């Protein structure tokens, strides 16, 4: 069972304390706010998020032990954003964000970051251009630059803000795309090579590029999980697309299949970026009389795929960083009760069954609940009620599995 430790958490605005529900004899105490707050990231004893205050978007951090809240960035003419749900915008000591500049005649933005300990925001020294997202691990940030005079894949060390970001791959034109991810030691990214996509790795310490998979097929959309890289592969046979999920060991260089090919019932399978998870997390979309979604995992030792969630015929929300260790969190509803989003947790072990951590019926008119993430034993998420987005957090303790 799951033991939830009560935490009154204040995320700005006017506090509204209240008991929000009860399950298995446990009560969660929450605090919501009067203005919108989005995409929370849990860290050690802290939460960072983007929120609006007095009509301006800002980046905030809260210490859960003291209840102290600080502004890390934003305000003025900035419009900070964590633009892509599947990528990681916060590490233990740094938070990064995009500053979307909507008033420009050309589509462009900049990348800002803050040291969470010092709280001072800084911008990266970049030419005018457009970045779709930025991904961070430790002090290393990486991003693709699509619309500037220096197109390509970049990384930088946020502990050395005076150094110019380094381009590790040059795009041939602005139509090329890459989705670089990092674990703080390497950067994994796609390279267009003639008619196919190759997956490459840049070793930061060695300043060296090596291929992860440069076979004749398309290799793309990689995630780093522990000592492994997982990615998608696509080939064609008689004009029919064959899709697979593959893995690569960062230690041995061995490549292996997770799904070869993906099952016939699957419309699509997407890898979720969860670098601290004990196993890769996949979001599958399938069809059985009607469309459904389901979370799946892969046991590297057993070489087998396992179910994390049941088949969900309503809506299932899973974001990057939704898994830590053996635990996975997400939200889901049903077509019959679309406003009742349950927050669920799954622990991979001897009793592999998902549990409802917070039932969807605990609030009236909670239109959606999403951005559930977990770091060690801290779970955070956001809810949209009829007025605004609110952020919640809960300490959990995973005890003995009980039926």
C-alpha positions in Angstrom: 0.0 0.0 0.0 1.0 3.7 -0.3 1.4 5.8 2.8 0.9 9.5 2.1 2.5 12.0 4.5 0.5 15.2 4.9 2.1 18.3 3.6 0.4 21.7 3.7 2.0 23.4 0.6 1.7 27.0 -0.3 2.3 28.0 -3.9 1.6 31.7 -3.8 -1.6 33.7 -4.1 -4.3 33.3 -1.4 -4.0 30.0 0.4 -7.1 27.8 0.6 -6.5 25.0 3.0 -8.7 22.0 3.0 -8.9 18.2 3.2 -9.1 17.0 -0.4 -9.9 13.3 0.0 -9.2 10.0 1.8 -8.2 6.6 0.6 -7.0 3.6 2.7 -7.4 5.8 5.8 -4.9 8.4 4.5 -5.6 12.1 4.0 -3.9 14.5 1.7 -3.9 18.2 2.7 -3.4 20.6 -0.2 -3.1 24.3 -0.8 -4.1 25.9 -4.1 -3.6 29.4 -5.5 -5.5 32.1 -7.2 -3.4 32.4 -10.3 -2.3 29.8 -12.9 0.7 27.6 -12.2 2.0 25.0 -14.6 4.3 22.0 -15.1 5.8 21.4 -11.6 9.1 19.6 -11.2 9.8 17.9 -7.9 13.4 17.9 -6.6 15.0 17.1 -3.2 12.8 18.9 -0.8 11.9 21.5 -3.4 9.4 22.1 -6.3 10.0 24.4 -9.3 7.3 25.6 -11.7 6.2 28.3 -14.1 3.3 30.5 -12.8 1.6 33.7 -13.5 1.5 36.5 -11.0 0.0 39.9 -11.6 -0.4 39.0 -15.3 3.3 38.1 -15.7 4.8 34.6 -16.1 7.6 33.8 -13.7 9.7 30.8 -12.6 9.3 29.9 -8.9 10.9 27.6 -6.4 9.5 26.5 -3.1 11.3 24.8 -0.1 8.8 22.3 1.2 10.4 22.1 4.7 10.3 25.8 5.4 7.5 26.8 3.0 9.6 29.6 1.6 9.0 30.6 -2.0 11.4 32.4 -4.3 11.2 33.8 -7.7 14.0 32.4 -9.9 13.3 34.2 -13.1 10.8 35.8 -15.5 8.8 38.9 -15.0 9.2 42.1 -17.0 9.0 41.4 -20.7 9.9 37.7 -20.3 7.4 35.0 -21.0 9.1 31.9 -19.5 7.9 28.5 -20.6 8.7 24.8 -20.1 7.5 24.1 -23.6 7.6 20.3 -24.0 6.1 17.9 -21.5 8.4 15.0 -22.3 11.7 16.9 -21.6 13.4 17.8 -18.4 13.7 21.5 -17.4 15.0 21.1 -13.8 17.9 19.4 -12.2 19.0 19.4 -8.6 20.8 22.8 -8.8 19.5 24.3 -12.1 16.3 25.2 -13.8 16.2 26.2 -17.5 13.4 27.7 -19.5 12.6 29.3 -22.9 11.6 32.9 -23.2 8.9 33.1 -25.9 9.0 36.4 -27.7 5.5 36.7 -29.3 5.8 40.3 -30.4 8.7 39.7 -32.8 8.2 39.8 -36.6 10.2 36.6 -36.8 9.7 33.5 -34.6 12.5 33.5 -32.1 13.2 33.0 -28.4 16.1 32.8 -26.0 17.2 30.3 -23.3 17.5 31.4 -19.6 18.6 29.5 -16.6 18.9 30.0 -12.8 21.1 28.4 -10.1 18.5 27.2 -7.7 20.8 27.8 -4.7 21.7 31.4 -5.6 18.5 32.2 -7.4 20.1 34.5 -10.0 18.8 34.2 -13.5 21.0 34.5 -16.6 20.5 34.1 -20.3 22.7 32.0 -22.6 24.9 33.8 -25.2 23.0 32.7 -28.3 22.3 34.3 -31.7 18.8 35.4 -32.6 16.9 32.2 -33.5 14.3 29.6 -32.4 14.7 26.7 -30.0 11.8 24.3 -29.6 12.9 23.1 -26.2 15.9 22.7 -23.9 16.8 19.6 -21.8 18.9 19.6 -18.7 20.7 17.0 -16.5 23.0 18.0 -13.7 24.7 21.2 -15.0 24.5 20.2 -18.7 21.8 21.7 -20.9 21.3 20.7 -24.6 18.9 22.0 -27.3 18.4 22.2 -31.1 18.7 25.5 -32.9 16.4 25.6 -35.9 16.2 29.2 -37.0 19.4 31.2 -36.6 22.6 31.7 -38.6 24.2 28.8 -36.8 21.8 25.9 -37.1 22.5 22.7 -35.2 22.6 20.8 -31.9 24.2 22.6 -28.9 25.1 22.0 -25.3 26.6 24.0 -22.5 27.8 23.7 -18.9 25.6 25.9 -16.7 28.3 25.9 -14.0 30.4 27.8 -16.6 28.1 30.6 -17.8 30.9 32.6 -19.2 31.8 29.9 -21.8 30.1 30.1 -25.2 27.7 27.1 -25.9 29.2 24.5 -28.1 27.7 23.3 -31.3 28.3 19.5 -31.6 26.3 19.0 -34.9 25.6 21.4 -37.8 22.3 21.2 -39.6 22.5 21.3 -43.4 19.3 23.4 -43.5 16.5 24.7 -41.3 14.3 21.7 -42.2 16.4 19.3 -40.2 15.2 18.3 -36.8 16.9 16.7 -33.8 15.7 15.9 -30.3 18.9 15.9 -28.2 18.8 14.5 -24.6 21.5 14.3 -22.0 22.4 12.6 -18.8 25.1 15.1 -17.9 27.9 13.0 -19.5 26.7 12.4 -23.1 24.3 14.0 -25.5 22.3 11.7 -27.8 20.8 13.2 -31.0 19.7 12.4 -34.6 21.6 13.1 -37.7 20.1 13.1 -41.2 22.3 11.0 -43.5 21.2 10.8 -47.1 17.8 9.1 -46.9 17.8 7.9 -43.3 18.3 9.1 -39.7 21.3 8.0 -37.6 21.5 8.2 -33.9 24.8 9.7 -32.6 26.4 10.3 -29.1 28.6 13.1 -28.1 30.9 12.3 -25.1 31.3 15.5 -23.2 34.5 14.6 -21.3 36.2 13.0 -24.3 34.9 15.7 -26.8 34.2 12.9 -29.2 31.2 11.8 -31.4 30.5 8.1 -31.8 27.5 6.4 -33.5 24.9 4.8 -31.4 23.1 3.3 -34.4 24.0 4.2 -38.0 22.2 1.3 -39.7 20.2 1.6 -42.9 17.0 2.4 -41.1 15.6 5.5 -39.3 16.7 5.7 -35.6 15.1 8.6 -33.7 13.4 10.0 -30.6 15.9 8.6 -28.0 15.7 8.8 -24.2 18.4 8.0 -21.7 17.5 5.8 -18.8 20.3 4.9 -16.4 23.1 3.1 -18.3 20.9 2.6 -21.4 19.6 4.6 -24.4 16.2 3.6 -25.8 15.0 4.7 -29.1 12.6 4.1 -32.0 13.6 2.4 -35.3 11.6 2.4 -38.6 12.2 0.6 -41.8 10.1 -0.2 -44.9 9.2 -3.5 -46.4 7.1 -3.4 -49.6 6.0 0.2 -48.8 4.9 -1.0 -45.3 6.4 0.7 -42.3 8.0 -1.6 -39.7 8.5 0.0 -36.3 10.7 -1.3 -33.5 11.9 -0.2 -30.0 15.6 -0.7 -29.5 18.1 -0.3 -26.7 21.8 0.6 -26.5 24.2 0.0 -23.5 26.3 3.1 -22.7 28.7 0.8 -20.9 29.2 -2.0 -23.5 28.0 -0.5 -26.7 25.7 -3.5 -27.2 22.4 -2.9 -29.1 19.3 -5.0 -28.5 15.6 -5.1 -29.2 12.8 -4.2 -26.8 10.1 -4.8 -29.3 10.8 -6.3 -32.8 8.5 -5.3 -34.3 6.0 -3.4 -32.1 2.8 -5.4 -31.7 0.1 -5.4 -34.4 -2.4 -3.9 -32.0 -0.2 -0.8 -31.4 -1.0 2.3 -33.3 2.0 4.0 -31.8 4.4 3.6 -28.9 6.3 6.6 -27.5 9.2 6.5 -25.1 8.8 8.8 -22.1 11.9 10.7 -20.8 12.5 9.3 -17.3 16.3 9.2 -16.7 16.1 8.2 -13.0 13.7 5.3 -13.7 14.8 1.7 -13.2 13.3 0.8 -16.5 12.1 2.5 -19.7 8.5 3.8 -19.7 6.5 3.6 -22.9 3.1 5.2 -23.8 1.3 2.8 -26.2 -1.8 3.7 -28.2 -3.9 0.7 -29.4 -7.2 -0.3 -30.7 -9.7 -2.8 -29.3 -13.2 -2.0 -30.5 -12.2 1.6 -29.7 -8.9 3.4 -29.1 -7.1 3.2 -25.8 -3.8 4.1 -24.2 -1.6 2.1 -21.9 1.8 2.5 -20.1 4.3 -0.3 -20.5 7.7 -1.0 -19.1 10.7 -3.2 -20.1 12.7 -5.4 -17.8 16.2 -5.5 -19.1 17.2 -8.6 -17.0 14.2 -10.7 -18.0 14.1 -9.2 -21.5 10.4 -8.8 -21.3 7.7 -6.1 -21.6 5.3 -5.6 -18.7 2.1 -3.6 -18.1 2.3 -0.5 -15.9 -1.3 0.7 -16.3 -4.5 -1.0 -17.4 -5.9 -0.2 -20.9 -7.4 3.3 -20.5 -10.3 4.1 -22.9 -10.5 7.7 -21.6 -7.5 10.0 -21.3 -4.1 9.0 -19.8 -1.6 11.8 -19.0 2.1 11.0 -18.5 4.9 13.5 -18.5 8.7 13.4 -18.6 10.1 12.5 -15.1 6.9 10.5 -14.3 9.1 7.6 -13.0 11.8 7.3 -10.4 13.4 4.0 -9.4 10.6 1.4 -9.5 7.8 3.9 -9.1 5.7 5.5 -11.9 2.9 8.1 -11.5 0.3 9.3 -14.0 -3.3 10.5 -14.2 -6.2 9.0 -16.1 -10.0 9.3 -16.4 -12.8 7.4 -18.1 -15.3 8.3 -20.9 -18.1 7.9 -18.3 -16.5 10.4 -15.8 -14.3 12.7 -17.9 -13.8 15.2 -15.0 -12.6 12.6 -12.5 -8.9 12.2 -13.1 -7.4 9.6 -10.7 -3.7 10.0 -9.8 -2.2 6.5 -9.9 1.1 5.0 -8.8 2.7 1.7 -9.9 5.7 0.0 -8.2 7.5 -2.6 -10.2 7.9 -5.6 -7.9 6.2 -8.8 -6.9 2.6 -7.4 -7.0 2.6 -5.3 -10.2 -0.7 -3.6 -9.8 -1.4 0.1 -10.1 -2.9 1.9 -7.1 -5.0 5.0 -6.9 -2.9 7.5 -5.0 -5.5 10.3 -5.1 -9.0 9.6 -6.4 -10.5 11.8 -9.0 -13.7 12.3 -7.1 -11.9 14.2 -4.3 -12.7 17.6 -6.0 -15.7 19.2 -7.6 -15.2 20.3 -11.2 -11.6 19.4 -11.5 -11.6 19.5 -15.3 -8.2 17.8 -15.7 -5.2 16.7 -13.7 -1.8 16.3 -15.3 2.0 16.8 -15.2 2.3 14.1 -12.5 6.0 13.7 -11.7 8.0 11.9 -9.0 11.4 12.5 -7.5 12.4 9.9 -4.8 9.3 10.0 -2.6 7.9 13.4 -3.6 5.0 13.5 -6.1 3.8 16.7 -7.7 1.0 17.4 -10.2 -1.3 20.2 -11.4 -5.1 20.5 -11.7 -7.3 22.7 -13.7 -10.6 23.6 -11.9 -13.2 26.0 -13.2 -11.0 29.0 -12.3 -7.3 28.2 -12.8 -4.4 25.8 -12.6 -3.3 24.7 -9.1 -0.2 22.7 -8.0 -0.2 20.0 -5.4 2.5 17.9 -3.8 2.6 14.7 -1.7 5.3 12.8 0.1 4.8 9.0 -0.3 6.3 6.0 1.3 6.1 2.8 -0.6 5.6 0.1 2.0 4.9 -3.6 1.8 2.7 -4.7 -1.0 -0.8 -5.7 0.2 -3.7 -7.2 -1.8 
